[in-house]
Amino acid sequence: MLVISTREFRANQKSYLEKVDKGLELLIRRGKNKSYKIVPVEEDDSLMSKEAFFAKLDRSLEQYKNGEYEELTPELRNQLFGDL
């Protein structure tokens, strides 16, 4: 893992982001007690707003109340998740 300052990151941002793309772990220090880890967003990652998250949660609760759900049996779990 490479640890750099915010100033160093700003000065060479493109270079560091290219290194992260190649697998380097990068930690940016800001002051004494603040640090940030830079990682690439993967295809499986899901980014959504807090509002969108709670809207999906509300919709799921409504579906449950209306009986629109399926019990998670061992067979269904295996079908959905395999050997995770």
C-alpha positions in Angstrom: 0.0 0.0 0.0 1.2 3.4 -0.9 0.5 6.3 1.5 0.7 9.8 0.1 -0.5 13.3 1.0 -3.4 15.1 -0.6 -0.9 17.6 -2.1 1.0 14.8 -3.7 -2.2 13.2 -5.0 -3.4 16.5 -6.5 -0.1 17.1 -8.2 0.0 13.6 -9.8 -3.6 12.5 -9.8 -3.6 10.9 -13.2 -0.5 8.8 -12.4 -1.9 7.6 -9.1 -5.3 6.7 -10.6 -3.5 4.7 -13.3 -1.6 2.8 -10.6 -4.8 2.0 -8.7 -6.3 0.7 -12.0 -3.3 -1.7 -12.1 -3.9 -3.0 -8.6 -2.0 -0.6 -6.3 -3.6 0.1 -3.0 -3.5 3.9 -2.4 -4.1 5.7 0.9 -4.3 9.4 0.9 -3.6 11.1 4.2 -5.3 14.4 5.1 -4.1 16.0 8.3 -3.3 13.9 11.3 -6.4 11.8 11.7 -8.0 11.6 8.3 -7.2 9.1 5.6 -9.0 7.9 2.4 -8.5 4.7 0.5 -8.8 5.0 -3.3 -10.2 1.9 -5.0 -11.7 1.4 -8.5 -15.4 0.9 -8.8 -16.1 -2.6 -10.1 -18.9 -3.7 -12.4 -20.6 -5.4 -9.5 -20.5 -2.3 -7.3 -23.8 -0.5 -6.8 -23.9 3.2 -6.3 -27.1 4.8 -5.3 -28.3 7.8 -3.3 -29.7 7.5 0.1 -33.1 8.4 -1.2 -33.0 5.7 -3.9 -31.9 3.1 -1.3 -34.8 4.0 1.0 -37.3 4.0 -1.9 -36.2 0.5 -2.9 -36.5 -0.6 0.8 -40.0 0.9 1.0 -41.0 -0.8 -2.2 -39.7 -4.1 -0.8 -41.7 -3.7 2.4 -44.8 -3.0 0.5 -44.3 -6.1 -1.7 -43.9 -8.2 1.5 -47.1 -6.8 3.0 -48.9 -7.6 -0.2 -47.6 -11.2 -0.2 -45.4 -10.6 -3.2 -42.4 -12.6 -2.1 -40.8 -16.0 -2.3 -39.6 -18.0 0.7 -35.8 -18.5 0.6 -35.5 -22.3 0.6 -32.1 -24.1 0.4 -32.8 -24.8 -3.2 -33.5 -21.2 -4.1 -30.5 -20.0 -2.1 -28.3 -22.3 -4.1 -29.9 -21.2 -7.3 -29.3 -17.5 -6.5 -26.0 -17.6 -4.8 -24.3 -20.9 -5.7 -21.3 -21.7 -3.6 -20.6 -18.2 -2.3 
